[in-house]
Amino acid sequence: MTRQKAPDLTLAIVGNSGGTNVGESLRRAAVSVGHSVLFFDALEARGESRLLRAISWRFADRRPPGLERIASKVISVCSTARPQVLIATGVAPLTQQVLRKLRSLGVFCVNYSTDDPWNPALLATWHLRALPAYDIVFTPRRANIADFHRLGCANVHFLPFGYDHSMFIPAERNAGTPQYDVLFVGGADRDRVEFVQDFMSAGPRLALIGDYWERYRATRPYALGHKPPTVLRDLTASAKVNLCLVRRANRDGHVMRSFEIAAIGGCMIAEDTDEHRTIFGGDGDSVLYFRTPKEAAALARLLIANPAERVRLAASVRACIGRGAHTYRDRLCTILGYAALAS
């Protein structure tokens, strides 16, 4: 039997533009399979004034200053274009009232909750009130599924992060790329800063890519700032060891880098979680697991001294992730499959 192509849809996506943002990756995935996309950049809701952002963050329930303007734009465009499905990522600038209006237009509304809404650094009451107004909520963390149900979200599903197949592809070491002993990519959350300091006191120094590492004396010398995806890919492939930490405040069992390191074919040591073991298998199958900074440092030293084992693990993890359906194109298909069943 000939497999029929899925019908092309008009999708609305509300998410942060650019780089490795999930909303941007879903847009690229949708276009690659032939869907029409109406994209609304959630970053525009922040506004241009830093002062207004700071006041709103502190005194207005972390409500973005430009929320109403973006929400009006979404309603106006969707009223005309009538997309079948709207996918909002994270704390999208859509209120409960806006979502009810969109659903009254026949738009099936989905939230892919990329950050934990109960993370103290992100908690916003207006967003919590909006979540039950979505038709479906997807979460990449099992730890908060019960919280969504208690909030009143009737249709909640676990959906892991993925990787963008247009950016994070298998890569060989480029002779012109620096080779770091240990590479970590991610923001300097408080618990991560403590972990990194303990790690470096017991093991090799890390190259650190991401926000805020330059703020701390102990990590400032190793902070490389932000890097574009192509540079991240090359540095990941080149590094002797890639350190994968979850975000504790987000209650993560895995992170975006879990899939990105694997898709590139980087040698990985990963925080020991049930979700990581589900993805990568047992200890030593394709990654090595740690629970403490000292364990991570010991594993890093072991792998730095053992090039053959690094090559084996890198090949194994790349094959492991390649066998699964873990791209954002796959995640989009899952989202649209649930939407088709529920609508």
N, C-alpha and C positions, 0 to 999 in steps of 0.2 A: 504494500500500500504506500502511495506517495504521501509524504508528510506535508501537510498544508502549512504555508507560511502564516504566522499570526497576523491578524489585521493591523494595519498601521493605525496608530492612535494620535490624538493631540493631547499632549501632557503639559501640565503646568508644574514647574519646579520652583520652590522657594528655598534658597540656600545661599551660602557664601560662595562667591565666585573665585576662580583662580586656583592655581597650584593643585594641592592634593585634597582640597575640600571635598567632602562627600557629595554635596549638591552639584559641584562642577563635574565630578566623575560620573554621576548619574546622568547629567546632561549629555556628556560625550557618549555614554553608553546608549542612551535613547536615540540620539542622532545616528549612531553607527548601525542600528537595526532598522532605521527607516521611519521612526516616529517623528512627528512634528513637536517642537518644544517651545513653550512660552517660559522664559526664564526670568525670575525676579530675584535680583541680588539683595539678599538680606543685609549685607553690609551697608547698603544705602540708608537703612533705618537708623544707623548710628548718628547720622548727621555730620556736619563739618566742624561743629564747635566742640572742642574738648571740654570746655567749661560746662556746657549744657549736658554733655554725656556724663560728666562727673556728678552733677547735681541730680540728674535723673537716676543714675545708678545708686546714689546714696539715699535720696529722699523720695523717689517715686517708684519704689518697688522694682528697680532695675528695668524699668520700662524704657525702651529706646526712644529718643526724642522724635525720630521720624516714623514711628510706628503707624500712626494714623494715615500719613501720606502714602506709605507703601501699601497699607491695607486697602486704601481707596483705589490705588492703581491696580491691585490684584483683582478687586471686584469689577472694576470698569473693563479691564481686558477680558476677564473670564465671562462677563455678561455678553460680550460680543463674540468671542472665539469659541465658547462653550467646550472647553477641554473635558474629556471623559474622566480624567484622574488628575488630582493635584497631589504632589509629594512635597511635603515640607520637612526639612532636616533640622534637627536640634531645636533650639529655642527660637523658632521662626517667628517673625513679627506678625502673627495672625491671632487675633483675640477670639474669644468664644462667639461673639456676635458676628464677626466676619465669617467664621467657619459655618455658622448656621445659615448665613446668606448664601454662601457658596453651595452648600448642600441643597438649598431650596432651588438653586439653578440647575440641579442635576449633576453637580460635580462630586465625584467620589473622593473624599479627603483622607490622606494618609500622612501620618507623622513617623519619620524614622528618627528615633530619639537618640542621636549620636552621643550626647552627653547626658549623664544622669541628672534629671531635673531636681533631685533632692541633694545634689552636691551643694554644700553650704556656700561655695563660691559662686554658684549660679542660681540659687533658689529664687524664684520670682512667682509671687502668688497669681499674677495675671496669666502666666503661662500654665500653671497648674490648673487653673479654672478652664483654660482652653482645651486641655488634653482630652477630656471626655467628649468633646464636640467633634473629634475626628472619628471617621468610620472605622479605621484600624490604626493601632499604634504598633510599630515594630521597635524592639529594643535589642541592642547587641550585648546585653548583660542579663543573665538569669537572675541576678540578685535583686532586681527591682520589679520583677513581673508582678509579685503580690502587691506591691505598692501601687502600681497602675490599676489593678483590680479594685483595691480599696478606694482609690480616687474616683472610681466610677467609669473607668474605661472597660467597656464590655468585650472588646475584641483586641487581644494583645498577643503578639507572637514574638518569639526569639528569632532574631536575624543577625548573624555575625557580621562584623566588618568584612571587607574584601580588599581587593587591590585593583588599581586602574590598569587594565591590560595595555593601554596606549602609552603608559609611562614606565611601569615597573615590570620589565621583561628580563629574562635571563641575561646576565652581563658577565663578560670575562674581564679579568683585570686589565686595565689600561695602563701602559707603561708610564704615562704622564700623570697619573693620579696618585696623590700621596697615599701611602699605606700606613694606617694607624694600627697599633696593637689592639686597641679596643675602641669601638665606636658606639656612642649612644645618641639617638635622635628622639627628641621630645622636650616638652617644657619643664622648667625647673619648679615643679610642685614641691612643697615643703618636705614631704616624705622622701621624694626623690633626691633632694639635696642632701638629706641626712644619709641616705643609702650610698650616694656617690662618694661622700666624704669617708664613710666607713670602708667602702670598697677600695679607695685609693690608699688608705692607711695600711691595707693588708695586701694590696696587689698592684697591678700596673696602672698607669695614668690613663684617663679616658679622653678621647676627643668628643666634645659635647656640641651638638647642633640643636638649636631651638631657643625659645624665649627665656630671658631672665637669668641665664647662667652667669652673665657678666656682673650681676649684682652682688655676688658672693665672693669674698676674698679667696676662699679655698678653690673655687671652680673657675674664677675669672681667667687664669692663664690658659685654660683648656677650652674656653668657649669660642666657637667658630661662627656664631651668629646663625642667620638663616642661609639655606642653600636651595637653589632650584631643584626640581625633581631629577633632572638629568645628572646633576652633580651628586645628589643623594644616591642615585642608582650606582654611579661609578665608585663612590666612596664605600658604599655597602659591599659591593663586590670585591673591593680591594682590601678592606679591613681584615685583619687576621681573625678577629672575634667581634660579633655584633651582640650587644647587650640589649635584651628586651625586657622592659619593666612595665607592669600595668600601672594604672592610676588608682591609688587607694581611695581617694575622695570620690572617684567615679564608680567605685565598687566593681571595677573591670575584672573580667577573667581572661581577657585578651585585649589587644589594642590594634590599631591600624598597622603599626609596624610589624606585628606578628606575621601578617600576610605579606607585607611589602618585602621584608628581609627574605622570606622564603621564596617568593616569586623571582627575586633577583638571583637567588642562589648564594646567599651569604651564610657563612658559618655562624650559628646562633647559640647563645646560652639564654634560656628563657625562664622567667619566674614560674615556679611550680604551681599551676592552677589546674582545676579539673578541665576547664575549657581548653587550655593549651594541650593537655594530654589527649583530649578528644581530637584535636586538630592534628597533632604531630606524632601521636603514639607514645610508647613507653620511653623511659630515660635511655638515651643513646640510640634510639631508632633513627631519629633525624635531627634531634636537638639534645642538649644536655640541660637539666633542670637544676635550679637552686632555690633555696628558701631564705638565705641570709646573705648579707654582703660578703662575709668571709667565705661562704661556700662559692659565691659567684667569682670572687677573686681567685680562689684555688682552681676553679675550672678554667678561668681565663689563662692563668699561668700554664696549666697543663696543655691547653690547646696551642698556645703560642709556641711551646716547645715541641709540638707534634704536628708538622705540616701535613702528613699523610692523613691523620684523623680529621683535620680541618677540611681537607678535600673530600673525604668520604661523607662527612656530615653535610657539607654544602650541596653535594650532588643528591644526597638522600632527601633533604628538605625541599629542594627544588622539584624533585620527582613527586614527592608527597603532595605538594600544593598543586602541581600540574595535573595530577589525577583527579582532583576534586573540582567542583564548580564554585570557584571562589572569587571570580572577577565581579566588578560592579555591574557588568552586563548580566551576570547570573543573578545578582541580588535584585536588579530591576525586574527580571523575568519572574522572580519569586513574588515580589510586591504586586506586579500586575496580575499574576495568577490568583493570588488571594483576593484582589479587587474584583476580578471577573466572577469568582465564586460567590462573593458577598453581595455584589450589586444586583 
